[in-house]
Amino acid sequence: MKILNYKLSSTNELLTARIGLLATAHTINTLSLSNTIDQHFPDLGSNCALKASTFINTLILSQHEGGQ
């Protein structure tokens, strides 16, 4: 597994509670979770539907944030 390649500079700004989403989103990308989800869930017939990976990734990040 790769080490996170992010650098934070010094700031007087307050970090929000959403800073933890960075690690979760990076993990989702590192594991290629979107590709795995799209392989196991069939495409929907509607052209208006979201891809399964988009829906599930949004659900994961939403639940990690507290479901707000």
C-alpha positions, -999 to +999 in steps of 0.1 A: +000+000+000+013+034-009+018+061+018-004+091+014+012+116-008-002+148+007+015+177+023-002+201+047+013+236+050+010+256+082-022+276+086-042+294+112-075+281+096-095+255+115-097+220+101-133+208+096-147+175+106-146+165+069-108+162+069-112+125+076-130+120+043-096+124+026-082+092+040-115+073+032-116+086-004-079+077-009-085+042+004-114+038-020-092+049-049-062+028-038-083-004-035-100+003-069-133-002-052-152+016-080-140-009-106-148-039-083-183-026-076-190-020-113-178-055-122-202-071-097-233-050-102-250-049-136-255-017-155-290-003-152-311+000-183-320+037-177-297+064-190-307+086-160-294+061-134-262+064-115-235+038-118-235+015-088-200+026-078-211+062-077-240+054-055-220+031-031-190+054-029-213+084-020-231+062+006-198+052+021-185+087+024-219+099+037-219+073+064-183+081+073-193+117+077-221+109+100-250+104+076-258+141+074 
